[in-house]
Amino acid sequence: MAELKLQSVRSFGLLVLGLTGLLGGCFIPMSYDVSVPREIPPGTTGKIRKDIIELELPGLRLSAQVQAYDWNGQFLYKPLGVWLELEPLAGSLTLDTRTVSLKSDDDGALQPIAFLGPSNSWWSPRAFAAGCGPRRYHSGIAITNIGLSQKSVLEANAEAGVFRPSAKVITIEEKKCFMFWFDTDTLPGHIFTLSITGVSQDGKLVPVPEMQFKKGSISTLRGIP
């Protein structure tokens, strides 16, 4: 899923390496447009960290990121990825993958075409998006370093750890991440509403409020190891 419409990440990486010496460090300032959480849902405790929303729910800590980016005209191809991290706070949880849905002002309500997980989250100093599952190492700055091809996602390649949502629920006993993909535009100039209605604990549904994302801009530092 790391295929970009780009001018030349390699050339950009070499330029950045040259600037690094002038800046006197291994990090440079970057700005880009992205889908950011609009607000913490009313009646819910949580916080927003740039483009990631974190919610404290009964028995559950949930984080989400809609991976829609525009970095100077560079962006990910369809499908749109949504990163989720679920951490049980008391006992195990179950997730029905069919109940994760995304509403777009462009395409209406959407069901995921594929998902990956449960797996472990990771973060790259040279990528914008949070990672989950297989990792691709990159010599320059990239939007994502997830080591999956677009074909693997579209075909739900089980050998790559990608599956179609099904009636089989997934048990989560410790903090785990998921990627869900939706057949919709990956640019941040849309209103996205994320809905998760199938998280349960001890046979009872955990109420998860809808999370809305809008276009925003982020300025941050990105590392050049």
Secondary structure as GFF3:
##gff-version 3
##sequence-region A 1 225
A	DSSP	beta_strand	4	5	.	.	.	ID=ss1
A	DSSP	alpha_helix	9	23	.	.	.	ID=ss2
A	DSSP	beta_strand	27	37	.	.	.	ID=ss3
A	DSSP	beta_strand	45	49	.	.	.	ID=ss4
A	DSSP	beta_strand	52	57	.	.	.	ID=ss5
A	DSSP	beta_strand	60	66	.	.	.	ID=ss6
A	DSSP	beta_strand	69	70	.	.	.	ID=ss7
A	DSSP	beta_strand	75	76	.	.	.	ID=ss8
A	DSSP	beta_strand	80	88	.	.	.	ID=ss9
A	DSSP	beta_strand	93	95	.	.	.	ID=ss10
A	DSSP	three_ten_helix	97	99	.	.	.	ID=ss11
A	DSSP	beta_strand	100	104	.	.	.	ID=ss12
A	DSSP	beta_strand	108	110	.	.	.	ID=ss13
A	DSSP	beta_strand	114	119	.	.	.	ID=ss14
A	DSSP	beta_strand	121	122	.	.	.	ID=ss15
A	DSSP	beta_strand	131	132	.	.	.	ID=ss16
A	DSSP	alpha_helix	150	154	.	.	.	ID=ss17
A	DSSP	three_ten_helix	158	160	.	.	.	ID=ss18
A	DSSP	beta_strand	162	163	.	.	.	ID=ss19
A	DSSP	beta_strand	170	172	.	.	.	ID=ss20
A	DSSP	beta_strand	176	182	.	.	.	ID=ss21
A	DSSP	beta_strand	192	196	.	.	.	ID=ss22
A	DSSP	beta_strand	199	201	.	.	.	ID=ss23
A	DSSP	beta_strand	204	205	.	.	.	ID=ss24
A	DSSP	beta_strand	211	223	.	.	.	ID=ss25
###
